[in-house]
């Protein structure tokens, strides 16, 4: 258990940040799932729209520090390739 006031404060802060970061990651996953579901249904226009909405969410996740830059880049690249392959 934390003894110093600063350590107790860090525990409180970490709990708050974990909740906020969890919500951010969940939001990003939702946007990714929208693209994937549009791909599964074969609707290219819906997939492109969802992809355009997903890209800033991934970038925001990187900026806020909940996603690694390369992870976001990889997800965007792979989904873009799949949308283009829908042809």
Protein Blocks (a to p, Z undefined) as FASTA:
>chain_A
ZZbfklmmmmmmmmmmmmmmmmmmmmmmmmmmmmmmmmmnopaklmmmmmmmmmmmmmmm
mmnopacfklmmmmmmmmmmmmmmnZZ
